[in-house]
Amino acid sequence: MIPCTYTKTFPVDEWGRLGGFYSLADVPIAGYKELTREGTVLARDRETQLYEVEDFETGRVLVVPMNDVVLEEEG
C-alpha cells in the first residue's frame, strides 16, 4: 500500500463538509467541490489508468484516475 493524496469532486453541505452518502449527518447537499484528500493506493489498473484509493479519514474505497493521484515518497 502506498500513501497518496488525491483530488476528486465530492458533494458538500452548506458548510463545505463532505455530504450525501459520504456523511452520517442528515444535511442536504448544497453543491459539489473538488477536494484534495489523503489516502492509500490499494490497487492500480494501468490499462484503464485508474487507482483504487482508500480515503484516510473515511475509510471509503474510491476509484480515481491516475492523473488525479500524487504518490508520496516512502522513506
RAPERA-V740095 format. One line per field, one symbol per residue. ss: DSSP state (H for helix, E for strand, - for the rest). phi: phi as a letter, one per 40 degrees, with the letter a starting at -180 (. if undefined). psi: psi as a letter, one per 40 degrees, with the letter a starting at -180 (. if undefined). A space follows every 50 residues. Layout:
ss=???
phi=???
psi=???
//
This chain:
ss=-EEEEEEEEEEE-----E-HHH--------EEEEEEEEEEEEEEE----E EEEEE-----EEEEEHHHEEE----
phi=.bcabbbacbcbccbgcdbgccbcccbcccibacbbbcabccabbcccgb bcbcccccgcbbbbddcbbbcccci
psi=hhiiiihihiiiaeeeihaaeeieighiheaihhihiiahhdihhddefi ihhhhdddeihihhideehhhihi.
//
